[in-house]
């Protein structure tokens, strides 16, 4: 492990987390204007998500935002599989 300022100063060093799969979340009224989209405008500042907007975010971050009441999970709808067999036309 390389020597870093944190180690020299005696601070604890936590290893980075493994990235989690993204999930869909929807912003609640409580989260309106509190979650950044990651876009910054020089004139207006950070762009923020509004109430009712849906976006994808890593699973661990989504759990933390849900605990704070800022988002709810959006259930993923799976399209039903047709039981009919597809026929291939011979030309």
Secondary structure as UniProt FT lines:
FT   HELIX           5..9
FT   STRAND          22..27
FT   TURN            29..34
FT   STRAND          36..41
FT   TURN            42..44
FT   STRAND          45..48
FT   TURN            51..52
FT   STRAND          54..58
FT   HELIX           59..67
FT   TURN            68..69
FT   STRAND          71..73
//
